[in-house]
Amino acid sequence: MLLSFQWMIQALLHAEIIAFMLAQSKLNSYDLSSIGSFELFSSSEPCAIYLGAVLWSEIKRVMFETSSMHARNIGFD
């Protein structure tokens, strides 16, 4: 059974990436700073993909609860 490309892309998306996509679609711009200053709250320290999206979207501030080290210690990688 072959998996569809769309399903594979959706399976790789983090909640934060989906939030970026929804905001960018609504604003019709990848640059979220174009209409104001956005802050992002997350439960864990950004991974490389998430951090890239933050930089690309011009998010000015990211706050997170748990470091990547703590997340790995409890089984998240």
C-alpha positions, -999 to +999 in steps of 0.1 A: +000+000+000+014+034-010+008+063+012-002+096-004+022+125-004-004+147+013-007+122+042+031+120+046+033+158+048+005+161+073+021+134+095+053+155+097+036+187+108+039+199+144+011+218+160+032+250+158+038+246+121+000+242+115-006+274+135+019+292+113+003+279+081-032+289+093-020+324+103+000+329+070-030+317+050-054+341+067-029+370+063-019+360+028+018+365+038+045+343+053+058+374+072+036+375+103+053+407+115+037+426+086+006+433+107+021+434+142+042+416+168+034+380+173+045+358+203+044+321+203+039+299+234+049+262+232+052+234+257+087+225+246+119+240+232+118+244+194+131+217+172+151+226+141+120+226+118+100+247+142+129+271+148+132+276+110+095+284+107+098+309+136+127+327+118+110+326+084+077+339+099+094+368+117+080+358+151+097+381+176+094+361+207+090+324+216+083+311+251+085+275+261+081+255+293+104+226+289+140+223+275+148+197+249+170+179+274+141+175+298+118+163+270+144+137+260+147+126+297+110+117+298+110+098+265+103+125+238+130+129+211 
